[in-house]
Amino acid sequence: MTTPLLATTLVRAEHVRSFHVRTAACHAGWEAAEREDQRVVLRLYTDWHRVEQTLDRFARDIAELREQGWREA
């Protein structure tokens, strides 16, 4: 198992938002996943530039959620 580049789960009331980016197990590249309650979006990347863009977007989203009162799970 590899160390994730990003792994954050936030909660507010009964809602869950989580974000993770890690080396993909099934192919050469990375997987990025975003979960909002039961909805999960998983993307596979082979281009590091796309991974950097995703990490930046996740960081902005996480900061906004924390400002809105979301807390670490």
C-alpha positions, -999 to +999 in steps of 0.1 A: +000+000+000+013+035-009+012+066+012-015+089-002-006+123-015-038+137+001-064+120+023-089+143+041-124+135+054-146+163+067-180+161+084-208+185+092-240+173+108-247+140+090-229+149+058-194+136+047-170+150+022-137+133+015-108+138-009-079+115-017-051+113-042-028+083-043-008+062-066-031+040-086-030+003-079-044-008-112-021+011-136+008+034-138-005+068-126-026+082-099-062+080-087-081+110-073-114+105-056-140+129-042-169+118-021-200+138-012-221+117+011-229+086-011-217+101-044-182+092-054-162+105-084-131+086-092-106+098-118-075+081-131-045+102-143-013+094-160-003+131-164+013+147-133+001+181-143-035+170-140-027+156-105-013+189-095-044+207-107-066+183-088-045+187-056-049+225-059-087+222-064-091+198-035-070+221-013-093+251-022-125+230-016-112+218+017-103+253+029-138+265+019-155+237+037-135+244+069-145+280+067-181+269+065-177+249+097-168+214+084-145+195+108-120+166+104-136+132+108 
